Amino acid sequence: MKVCSRQCPTCIYRPDSLFDLKKLEAQIADPYMAGFFKGHRVCHHTKDACCRGFWNKHKDSFALGQVAQRMNVVIFVAPGG
């Protein structure tokens, strides 16, 4: 699983972000398990790697994140941009 090696300058998870994280996270929330996600937030710079801010906050709250950590298949990539 690809994960950004660092937060990009425009990451929605930066402390100074003006985005409504609750609204954005609701888009990928698991409707059957509170606090769990059915997917992950993809970094808008890479288009295929997990957002580092999302990873830092929720890596244990979605199935692929849990499995990737247990199998040691997390690959950190440059976010670009």
C-alpha positions, 0 to 999 in steps of 0.5 A: 500500500502506498502512503505519502512519506510526508504531508503535502503543503496543502494537506487537508489535515494540516492544523491551519486547513480550512476544510471541514474534516468531519464532512470529508471523513463522512464521505468514506466513513463505514456506516456500520462501524462508528469511527471506522472507514470503508476506505482511505483518503487519497492524496490529491498530488499522487492520485494513488497514495494514501494521504499522510495526514489521514494515515497519521490519524487513521491508519488503524481505522480502515481494513487496508491500513490494518492489513498493510501494517501487519503484512509489512507492505506499506510503501512510503512515496514522495507526495510530489506537488 
